[in-house]
Amino acid sequence: MGWWSVSAGIPRAPLEAVPPIPPVPERREELSGWGLHPVETCRVFRPEGLEELQGLVANTRHSLVARGLGRSYGDAALNPEGVLLAGRLDRLLGFEPTTGLLHCEAGVSLAEIIEVFLPRGFWFPVTPGSKHVSVGGAIAADVHGKNHHRSGSMSAFVEDFLMVLGSGEAVACSREQNPEIFWATFGGMGLTGVVVEARLRLRSIETAYMNVEVNRARDLDSILELSQGDSGFEYAVAWIDCMASGRSLGRSVLLRANHAGLGDLPAARAAAPFAAAPVLQPQVPFTMPNALLNSWTVRAFNEGFYRFHSDGAKLQSCEAYFYVLDRVKGWNQVYGRRGLLQYQLWLPFETAREGLVELLETFAGQRRASFLAVLKSFGPASEGLLSFPGPGFTLSLDLPYSGPDLAAVLRRLDQGVARRGGRVYLAKDACLEPECFAEMYPGASRFREVKAEIDPEEGRFASSQARRLGLVESD
Ligand SMILES: Cc1cc2nc3c(=O)[nH]c(=O)nc-3n(C[C@H](O)[C@H](O)[C@H](O)COP(=O)(O)OP(=O)(O)OC[C@H]3O[C@@H](n4cnc5c(N)ncnc54)[C@H](O)[C@@H]3O)c2cc1C
């Protein structure tokens, strides 16, 4: 295959190029995030390309928010007034193999990038636990992977992007050009504008395999000790059994890994180092009855997961190591029609133990069924004004949505997280309140100033989450 060349910089489209609004038929759809809660009926638009998008943004009377693949859990990509589907922004525009620099549109998914570039020896440098996220969504959430302690978040690998602002103008943003917009956009959850194209660096790898080391930890102290600092592994993730209590509170399985080199593969695999066996993908056939998920089934699952793993080393394909959850298509439907809330918090190292104990005890004590919880350690924060990670630990739990009582429990926990200097992840959030948000995200006041400068008076970009958090005015 021949490579395309990458242009020296993202081209800037002049404001004069904004065309009148195209005749886009109005459609309404019931939308939700990956958690299936809340569900909102939204006016949706699917612009075919940059010009149509600019026209829509410049000429509409409604507020808008971009939507990639809808893998944020709550209401970040919802807006009854207008949702811009990024599905047509799906082109790969250029690639430079010597540097790994990829130029693509923002609706391209990580899965598509991996499909094209893994066989050619390139990997996405920071990947979330699902590859079904778009480049635009990954920038807007400044996503992190299992290697944050080493590599940081998405922003560390993005050179620049092209963004449509509230006026309809398309501007190039980088560390040098419009740096304020650049850093407000990482973690900014689509509220600065619509990312249309980006140039980002892929990393080269020798094989499509990982050298994985498995360690079981009998309690929270053991797992925190094992997970802290850099142990020589580029990637690390721990699966915590959150039904365990008492002396076993926090017992977990830690999976640490490095990319395997050619010399690590048996001869048969070394002959075709990028031809890893496809991972089987069963599908949840329909939305399950809520009653199937209860503390007994979850306890059995957690117990089985812990016992299934034993200490030792193994070779695993990249897909199998990074995307455990993608193996079952539509796994969110296991939670029934009411869906789930994912609660992901970050706590600085100094307060993490105390905060994690409170959280795990809350859920073990309340018998609120959660499949395995995920623990990761983070390194230094990025400059993103609303970026989530900072040095410390992050824990995420999936909780079946049982109604306002669950939201009330989470809001109580939010206060503890804020008091301990931590925060919850906006890409997962569905019930954080404005006071706690302001305490958790000190960059929010600067974010508001930047947004006020680049968005017209009434604020073109808004989501249901932004209204709930007080980042934009509610109607
Ligand atoms: C199974 C699973 C595992 C996950 N694991 C991780 C993880 O390990 N680490 C992590 O960081 N996250 C993780 N996530 C969360 C996910 O990476 C983020 O929510 C990501 O933003 C989803 O991308 P998306 O394309 O689906 O965006 P959407 O959910 O559609 O949108 C998310 C936000 O991005 C904005 N947005 C989308 N496209 C654009 C655009 N073109 N321009 C401007 N704004 C845009 C939206 O307005 C919205 O605010 C996980 C999610 C799932 C379902």
PDBQT file of the ligand as one rigid body, heavy atoms in Angstrom, charges set to zero:
ROOT
HETATM    1  C1  LIG A 501     -16.574   0.082  27.476  1.00  0.00    +0.000 C 
HETATM    2  C2  LIG A 501     -16.022   1.466  27.623  1.00  0.00    +0.000 A 
HETATM    3  C3  LIG A 501     -14.755   1.635  28.150  1.00  0.00    +0.000 A 
HETATM    4  C4  LIG A 501     -14.218   2.918  28.285  1.00  0.00    +0.000 A 
HETATM    5  N1  LIG A 501     -12.967   3.040  28.793  1.00  0.00    +0.000 NA
HETATM    6  C5  LIG A 501     -12.405   4.257  28.901  1.00  0.00    +0.000 A 
HETATM    7  C6  LIG A 501     -11.064   4.410  29.359  1.00  0.00    +0.000 A 
HETATM    8  O1  LIG A 501     -10.384   3.438  29.681  1.00  0.00    +0.000 OA
HETATM    9  N2  LIG A 501     -10.541   5.667  29.394  1.00  0.00    +0.000 N 
HETATM   10  C7  LIG A 501     -11.258   6.767  29.014  1.00  0.00    +0.000 A 
HETATM   11  O2  LIG A 501     -10.718   7.866  29.062  1.00  0.00    +0.000 OA
HETATM   12  N3  LIG A 501     -12.541   6.653  28.603  1.00  0.00    +0.000 NA
HETATM   13  C8  LIG A 501     -13.114   5.437  28.523  1.00  0.00    +0.000 A 
HETATM   14  N4  LIG A 501     -14.399   5.310  28.055  1.00  0.00    +0.000 N 
HETATM   15  C9  LIG A 501     -15.151   6.537  27.723  1.00  0.00    +0.000 C 
HETATM   16  C10 LIG A 501     -14.940   6.971  26.256  1.00  0.00    +0.000 C 
HETATM   17  O3  LIG A 501     -13.607   6.840  25.867  1.00  0.00    +0.000 OA
HETATM   18  C11 LIG A 501     -15.308   8.444  26.137  1.00  0.00    +0.000 C 
HETATM   19  O4  LIG A 501     -16.600   8.669  26.602  1.00  0.00    +0.000 OA
HETATM   20  C12 LIG A 501     -15.232   8.972  24.675  1.00  0.00    +0.000 C 
HETATM   21  O5  LIG A 501     -15.473  10.358  24.714  1.00  0.00    +0.000 OA
HETATM   22  C13 LIG A 501     -16.275   8.311  23.799  1.00  0.00    +0.000 C 
HETATM   23  O6  LIG A 501     -16.109   8.717  22.461  1.00  0.00    +0.000 OA
HETATM   24  P1  LIG A 501     -17.381   8.799  21.494  1.00  0.00    +0.000 P 
HETATM   25  O7  LIG A 501     -16.892   8.977  20.107  1.00  0.00    +0.000 OA
HETATM   26  O8  LIG A 501     -18.274   7.642  21.734  1.00  0.00    +0.000 OA
HETATM   27  O9  LIG A 501     -18.016  10.151  22.001  1.00  0.00    +0.000 OA
HETATM   28  P2  LIG A 501     -19.527  10.499  22.445  1.00  0.00    +0.000 P 
HETATM   29  O10 LIG A 501     -19.912   9.654  23.585  1.00  0.00    +0.000 OA
HETATM   30  O11 LIG A 501     -20.391  10.514  21.258  1.00  0.00    +0.000 OA
HETATM   31  O12 LIG A 501     -19.283  11.984  22.976  1.00  0.00    +0.000 OA
HETATM   32  C14 LIG A 501     -18.502  12.191  24.138  1.00  0.00    +0.000 C 
HETATM   33  C15 LIG A 501     -18.178  13.686  24.236  1.00  0.00    +0.000 C 
HETATM   34  O13 LIG A 501     -17.327  14.049  23.142  1.00  0.00    +0.000 OA
HETATM   35  C16 LIG A 501     -17.896  15.135  22.435  1.00  0.00    +0.000 C 
HETATM   36  N5  LIG A 501     -17.570  14.952  21.017  1.00  0.00    +0.000 N 
HETATM   37  C17 LIG A 501     -17.752  13.845  20.270  1.00  0.00    +0.000 A 
HETATM   38  N6  LIG A 501     -17.320  14.074  19.012  1.00  0.00    +0.000 NA
HETATM   39  C18 LIG A 501     -16.860  15.343  18.981  1.00  0.00    +0.000 A 
HETATM   40  C19 LIG A 501     -16.306  16.161  17.964  1.00  0.00    +0.000 A 
HETATM   41  N7  LIG A 501     -16.124  15.746  16.708  1.00  0.00    +0.000 N 
HETATM   42  N8  LIG A 501     -15.957  17.438  18.295  1.00  0.00    +0.000 NA
HETATM   43  C20 LIG A 501     -16.134  17.912  19.554  1.00  0.00    +0.000 A 
HETATM   44  N9  LIG A 501     -16.659  17.171  20.547  1.00  0.00    +0.000 NA
HETATM   45  C21 LIG A 501     -17.005  15.913  20.267  1.00  0.00    +0.000 A 
HETATM   46  C22 LIG A 501     -19.397  15.051  22.704  1.00  0.00    +0.000 C 
HETATM   47  O14 LIG A 501     -20.018  16.311  22.552  1.00  0.00    +0.000 OA
HETATM   48  C23 LIG A 501     -19.425  14.552  24.138  1.00  0.00    +0.000 C 
HETATM   49  O15 LIG A 501     -19.301  15.628  25.034  1.00  0.00    +0.000 OA
HETATM   50  C24 LIG A 501     -14.976   4.053  27.904  1.00  0.00    +0.000 A 
HETATM   51  C25 LIG A 501     -16.260   3.876  27.378  1.00  0.00    +0.000 A 
HETATM   52  C26 LIG A 501     -16.785   2.600  27.229  1.00  0.00    +0.000 A 
HETATM   53  C27 LIG A 501     -18.164   2.416  26.665  1.00  0.00    +0.000 C 
ENDROOT
TORSDOF 0
